């Protein structure tokens, strides 16, 4: 009986961990100005490994992008700004 509860607790914790990992991956993709739907590539066998290893290596968009401001507070090129 105790083993059943331990298995259920483990499954529940793994589901929470999965949700948190997907949320963090989507945030990282938004930082690079990509849609969050790109995280589905991680489920592909070989391409997912390459994509997953490359996400942390790519620098985010300098300045604000369509998903919000730059978390590093860098200024980016704005073609509509007359001072650039």
C-alpha distances in whole Angstrom, upper triangle without the diagonal:
4,5,5,7,9,10,11,13,15,16,17,19,20,22,23,25,26,28,29,31,32,34,35,37,38,40,41,43,44,46,47,49,46,44,41,40,41,38,37,39,36,34,37,37,40,42,39,39,42,42,39,41,44,43,43,46,48,49,49,52,54,55,53,52,51,48,49,51,50,48,50,53,55,58,59,62,62,65,66,66,70,70,68
4,5,5,6,9,10,11,12,14,15,17,18,20,21,23,24,26,27,29,31,32,33,35,36,38,39,41,42,44,45,47,45,43,39,39,40,36,36,38,35,33,36,36,39,40,37,37,40,40,37,39,42,41,40,44,46,47,47,50,52,53,51,50,49,46,47,48,48,45,48,50,53,56,56,59,60,63,64,64,68,68,66
4,5,5,6,9,10,10,12,14,15,16,18,20,21,22,25,26,27,29,30,31,33,35,36,37,39,41,42,44,45,43,41,37,37,38,34,33,35,32,30,33,33,36,37,34,34,38,37,34,36,39,38,38,41,43,45,45,48,50,51,50,49,48,45,46,47,47,44,46,49,52,55,55,58,59,61,62,63,67,66,64
4,5,5,6,9,10,11,12,14,15,17,19,20,21,23,25,26,27,29,30,32,33,35,36,38,39,41,42,44,41,39,36,35,36,32,32,34,31,29,32,32,35,37,33,33,37,37,34,36,39,38,38,41,43,45,44,47,50,50,49,47,46,43,45,46,46,43,46,49,51,54,54,57,57,60,61,62,66,65,63
4,5,5,6,8,10,10,12,14,15,17,18,20,21,23,24,26,27,29,30,32,33,35,36,38,39,41,42,40,38,34,34,35,32,31,34,31,29,32,32,36,37,33,33,37,36,33,35,38,37,37,40,42,43,42,45,48,48,47,46,45,41,42,44,44,41,44,46,49,52,52,55,56,58,59,60,64,63,61
4,5,5,6,9,10,10,12,14,15,16,18,20,21,22,24,26,27,28,30,32,33,35,36,37,39,41,39,37,33,33,34,30,30,32,29,28,31,30,33,35,31,31,34,34,31,33,36,34,34,37,39,41,40,43,46,47,45,44,43,40,41,43,42,39,42,45,47,50,50,53,54,57,58,58,62,62,60
4,5,5,6,9,10,11,12,14,15,16,19,20,21,23,24,26,27,29,30,31,33,35,36,38,39,37,35,31,31,31,28,27,29,26,25,28,27,30,32,29,28,32,32,29,31,34,33,33,36,38,40,39,42,45,46,44,43,42,39,40,42,41,39,41,44,46,49,49,52,53,56,57,57,61,61,59
4,5,5,6,9,10,11,12,14,15,17,19,20,21,23,25,26,27,29,30,32,33,35,37,38,35,33,30,29,30,27,26,29,26,24,28,28,31,32,29,29,33,32,29,31,34,32,33,36,38,39,38,41,44,44,43,41,40,37,38,40,40,38,40,43,45,48,48,51,51,54,55,56,59,59,57
4,5,5,6,9,10,11,12,14,16,17,18,20,21,23,24,26,27,29,30,32,33,35,36,34,33,29,29,30,26,26,29,26,25,28,28,31,32,28,29,32,31,28,30,33,31,31,34,36,37,37,39,42,42,41,40,39,35,36,38,38,35,38,40,43,46,46,49,50,52,53,54,58,57,55
4,5,5,6,9,10,10,12,14,15,16,18,20,21,22,24,26,27,28,30,32,33,35,33,31,27,27,28,24,24,26,23,22,25,25,28,29,25,25,29,28,25,27,30,28,28,32,33,35,35,37,40,41,40,38,38,34,36,37,36,34,36,39,41,44,44,47,48,51,52,53,56,56,54
4,5,5,6,9,10,10,12,14,15,17,18,20,21,23,25,26,27,29,30,32,33,31,29,25,25,26,22,22,24,21,19,23,23,26,27,24,24,28,27,24,26,29,27,28,31,33,34,34,36,39,40,38,37,36,33,34,36,36,33,36,39,41,43,43,46,47,50,51,51,55,55,53
4,5,5,6,9,10,11,13,14,16,17,19,20,21,23,25,26,27,29,31,32,30,28,24,24,25,22,22,24,22,21,24,25,28,28,25,25,29,27,24,27,29,27,27,31,32,34,33,35,38,38,37,35,34,31,32,34,34,32,34,37,39,42,42,45,45,48,49,50,53,53,51
4,5,5,6,9,10,11,12,14,15,17,18,20,21,23,24,26,27,29,30,29,27,23,24,25,21,21,24,21,20,24,24,27,27,24,24,27,26,22,24,27,25,25,29,30,31,30,33,36,36,35,34,33,30,31,32,32,29,32,34,37,40,40,43,44,47,47,48,52,51,49
4,5,5,6,9,10,10,12,14,15,16,18,20,21,22,24,26,27,29,26,25,21,21,22,18,18,20,17,17,20,21,23,24,20,20,24,22,19,22,24,23,23,26,28,29,29,32,34,35,34,32,32,28,30,32,31,29,31,34,36,39,39,42,42,45,46,47,51,50,48
4,5,5,6,9,10,11,12,14,15,17,19,20,21,23,25,26,27,25,23,19,19,20,17,17,19,17,16,20,21,24,24,20,21,24,22,20,22,25,22,23,27,28,29,28,31,34,34,32,31,30,26,28,30,30,28,31,33,35,38,38,40,41,43,44,45,49,49,47
4,5,5,6,9,10,11,12,14,16,17,19,20,21,23,25,26,24,22,19,19,20,17,18,20,18,18,22,23,25,25,21,22,25,23,20,22,24,22,22,26,27,28,27,29,32,32,30,29,28,25,26,28,28,25,28,31,33,35,36,39,39,42,43,43,47,47,45
4,5,5,6,9,10,11,12,14,15,17,18,20,21,23,24,23,21,18,19,19,15,17,19,16,16,20,21,23,23,19,19,22,20,17,19,21,19,19,23,24,25,24,27,30,31,29,28,28,24,25,27,26,24,26,29,31,34,34,37,38,41,42,42,46,45,44
4,5,5,6,9,10,11,12,14,15,16,18,20,21,23,20,19,15,15,16,12,13,15,13,13,16,18,20,20,16,17,19,18,15,18,20,17,18,22,23,24,23,26,29,30,28,27,26,23,25,26,26,24,26,29,31,33,33,36,37,39,40,41,45,45,43
4,5,5,6,9,10,11,12,14,15,17,19,20,21,19,17,13,14,15,12,13,16,14,14,18,20,22,21,18,19,21,19,16,19,21,18,19,22,23,24,22,25,28,28,26,25,23,20,22,24,24,22,25,27,29,32,32,34,35,37,38,39,43,43,41
4,6,5,6,9,10,11,12,14,15,17,19,20,19,17,14,15,16,13,15,17,15,16,20,21,23,22,18,19,21,19,16,18,19,16,17,20,21,22,20,23,25,26,24,23,23,19,20,22,21,19,22,25,27,29,29,32,33,36,37,37,41,41,39
4,5,5,6,9,10,11,12,14,15,17,19,17,16,12,14,14,10,12,14,11,13,16,18,19,18,15,15,17,15,12,14,16,13,14,17,18,19,18,21,24,25,24,22,22,19,20,22,21,19,21,24,26,29,28,31,32,35,36,37,40,40,38
4,5,5,6,9,10,10,12,14,15,16,14,13,9,10,11,7,9,12,10,11,15,17,19,17,14,15,17,14,12,15,16,13,14,18,18,19,18,20,23,24,22,21,20,17,19,21,20,19,22,24,26,28,27,30,31,33,34,35,39,39,37
4,5,5,6,9,10,11,12,15,15,14,12,9,11,12,10,12,15,13,15,18,21,22,20,17,18,19,16,14,17,17,14,15,18,18,19,17,19,22,22,20,18,18,14,16,18,18,16,19,22,23,26,25,28,29,31,32,33,37,36,35
4,5,5,6,9,10,11,13,14,13,13,10,13,13,10,13,15,13,16,19,20,21,19,16,17,18,15,12,14,15,11,11,15,15,16,14,17,19,20,19,18,18,14,16,17,16,14,17,19,21,24,24,26,27,30,31,32,36,35,33
4,5,5,6,9,10,11,12,11,11,8,10,9,7,10,11,10,13,15,17,18,16,13,14,14,11,9,12,12,9,10,13,13,14,13,15,19,20,19,17,17,14,16,17,16,15,17,20,21,24,23,25,26,29,31,31,35,35,32
4,5,5,6,9,10,10,9,8,5,8,8,7,10,12,12,14,17,19,20,17,15,16,17,13,12,15,14,11,12,15,14,15,13,14,18,18,17,14,14,11,13,15,15,14,17,19,21,22,22,24,24,27,28,29,33,33,31
4,5,5,6,9,10,10,9,7,11,11,10,14,15,15,18,20,22,23,20,17,18,19,15,14,16,15,11,12,15,13,13,11,13,15,16,14,13,13,9,11,12,12,11,14,16,17,19,19,22,22,25,26,27,31,30,28
4,5,5,7,9,9,10,9,12,11,10,14,14,13,17,19,21,20,18,15,16,16,12,11,13,11,8,8,11,10,10,8,11,14,15,14,13,14,11,12,13,12,11,13,15,16,18,18,21,22,25,26,27,30,30,27
4,5,5,6,5,6,6,9,8,8,12,12,12,15,17,19,19,16,14,15,15,11,11,13,11,8,10,12,10,11,9,10,14,15,14,12,12,10,12,14,13,13,15,17,17,19,18,20,21,23,25,26,29,29,27
4,5,5,5,6,6,10,10,11,14,15,16,19,20,23,23,20,18,19,18,15,15,17,15,11,12,14,12,12,8,9,12,13,11,8,8,6,8,10,10,11,14,15,16,17,16,18,18,21,22,23,27,27,25
4,5,7,10,10,13,13,13,17,17,17,21,22,24,24,21,19,20,19,15,15,16,14,10,11,12,10,8,5,6,9,10,9,8,10,8,8,9,7,8,10,12,12,14,13,16,17,20,21,22,25,25,23
4,6,9,10,13,11,13,16,15,16,20,21,23,22,18,17,18,16,13,14,14,12,9,10,11,7,7,4,5,9,11,10,9,10,9,11,12,10,11,12,14,13,15,13,15,16,19,21,22,25,25,22
4,7,9,12,11,13,16,16,17,21,21,24,23,20,19,20,19,15,16,17,15,12,14,14,11,10,7,6,10,11,9,6,7,7,9,11,10,12,14,15,15,15,13,14,15,17,19,20,23,24,21
4,6,8,7,10,12,12,14,17,18,21,20,17,16,18,16,13,14,16,13,11,13,14,12,12,10,10,13,14,13,10,9,9,12,14,14,15,17,19,18,19,17,18,18,20,22,23,27,27,25
4,5,6,9,11,12,14,16,17,21,21,17,16,18,18,14,15,18,16,13,16,17,15,16,13,13,17,17,15,11,10,9,13,15,16,17,19,21,21,21,19,21,21,22,23,25,29,30,27
4,5,6,9,11,12,14,16,19,20,17,15,17,17,13,13,16,15,12,15,17,15,16,14,15,18,19,17,14,12,10,14,16,16,17,20,21,22,23,22,23,23,25,27,28,32,32,30
4,5,6,8,10,12,14,17,18,15,13,16,17,13,14,17,16,14,17,19,17,19,17,18,21,22,20,17,15,13,17,20,20,21,23,25,25,26,25,26,26,27,29,31,34,35,33
4,5,6,8,10,11,15,15,12,10,13,13,9,10,14,13,11,14,16,14,16,15,16,20,21,20,17,16,14,18,20,20,20,22,24,24,26,24,25,26,27,29,31,34,34,32
4,5,6,8,10,13,14,12,9,11,12,9,9,12,12,10,13,16,15,17,16,18,21,23,21,19,18,16,19,21,20,20,23,25,25,27,25,27,28,30,31,33,36,37,34
4,5,6,8,11,13,11,8,12,13,10,11,14,15,13,16,19,18,20,20,21,25,26,25,22,20,19,22,24,24,24,26,29,29,30,29,30,31,32,34,36,39,40,37
4,5,6,9,10,7,5,9,10,7,8,12,12,11,15,16,16,19,19,21,24,26,25,22,21,20,23,25,24,25,26,29,29,30,28,30,31,32,34,36,39,39,36
4,6,8,9,7,4,7,9,7,6,10,11,10,13,15,16,19,19,21,25,27,26,23,23,21,24,26,25,24,26,29,29,31,29,31,32,34,36,37,41,41,38
4,6,9,9,6,9,11,10,10,13,15,14,17,19,20,23,23,25,28,30,29,26,26,24,27,29,28,27,29,32,32,34,33,34,35,37,39,40,44,44,41
4,6,6,5,8,10,9,10,13,14,15,18,19,20,23,24,26,29,31,30,28,27,26,29,31,29,29,31,34,34,35,33,35,36,37,39,41,44,45,41
4,6,6,7,9,10,11,13,15,16,19,20,21,24,25,28,31,33,33,30,30,29,31,33,32,31,33,35,35,37,35,37,38,40,42,44,47,47,44
4,5,5,7,9,10,11,13,15,17,18,19,22,24,26,30,32,32,30,30,28,31,33,31,31,31,34,34,36,34,35,37,38,41,42,45,45,42
4,5,5,6,8,10,10,12,15,16,16,20,21,23,26,29,29,26,26,25,28,29,28,28,29,32,31,32,30,32,33,34,37,39,42,42,38
4,5,5,6,8,10,11,13,15,15,19,20,22,26,28,27,25,25,23,26,28,26,26,27,30,30,31,30,31,33,34,37,38,41,41,38
4,5,5,6,8,10,12,13,15,18,20,23,26,29,28,26,27,25,28,29,27,26,27,30,30,32,30,32,34,36,38,39,42,42,39
4,5,5,6,9,11,11,12,16,18,20,24,27,27,25,25,24,27,27,25,25,26,29,28,30,28,29,32,33,36,37,40,39,36
4,5,5,6,9,10,11,14,15,18,21,24,23,21,22,21,23,24,22,22,23,26,25,27,25,27,29,30,33,34,37,37,34
4,5,6,8,10,11,14,15,18,21,24,24,22,22,21,23,24,22,21,22,25,25,27,26,28,30,32,34,35,38,38,35
4,6,7,7,10,13,15,18,21,24,24,23,24,22,24,25,22,21,22,25,24,27,26,28,30,32,35,35,38,38,34
4,6,5,7,10,12,15,18,21,22,20,22,20,22,22,20,20,20,23,22,24,23,24,27,29,31,32,35,34,31
4,5,6,9,10,13,16,18,19,17,18,17,19,19,17,16,17,20,19,22,20,23,25,27,29,30,33,32,29
4,6,8,9,13,15,18,19,18,20,18,19,19,16,15,15,18,18,21,20,23,25,28,30,30,33,32,29
4,6,9,13,15,18,19,19,21,20,21,20,17,16,16,19,18,20,19,22,24,27,29,30,32,31,28
4,6,9,12,15,16,15,18,17,18,17,14,15,14,17,16,18,16,18,21,23,26,26,29,28,25
4,7,8,12,13,13,16,15,16,15,11,12,11,13,12,14,13,15,18,21,23,23,26,25,22
4,6,9,10,10,12,12,12,11,8,9,9,11,10,12,11,14,16,19,21,21,24,23,20
4,6,7,7,10,10,10,9,7,10,10,11,9,10,8,10,12,15,17,17,21,20,17
4,7,8,12,12,11,9,6,9,8,8,6,6,5,8,10,14,16,15,18,17,14
4,7,10,11,9,6,5,9,8,7,5,4,4,7,9,12,14,13,16,15,13
4,7,8,6,4,5,9,10,8,8,8,7,9,9,13,13,13,17,17,15
4,5,6,6,7,11,12,12,11,11,9,11,10,13,14,15,18,19,17
4,6,8,10,13,16,15,15,14,13,14,13,15,15,16,20,21,19
4,7,9,11,14,14,15,15,14,16,15,18,18,19,23,24,22
4,7,9,12,11,12,13,13,15,14,17,17,18,21,21,20
4,6,9,7,9,10,10,13,13,16,17,16,20,19,18
4,5,5,6,8,9,12,13,17,18,17,21,20,18
4,5,8,11,12,16,17,21,22,21,24,23,21
4,6,9,11,15,17,20,22,20,23,21,20
4,7,9,13,14,18,19,17,20,18,17
4,6,10,12,16,17,15,18,16,15
4,7,9,12,14,12,14,12,11
4,6,10,12,11,13,12,10
4,6,9,8,11,10,7
4,5,5,9,9,7
4,6,8,9,7
4,6,9,8
4,6,6
4,6
4
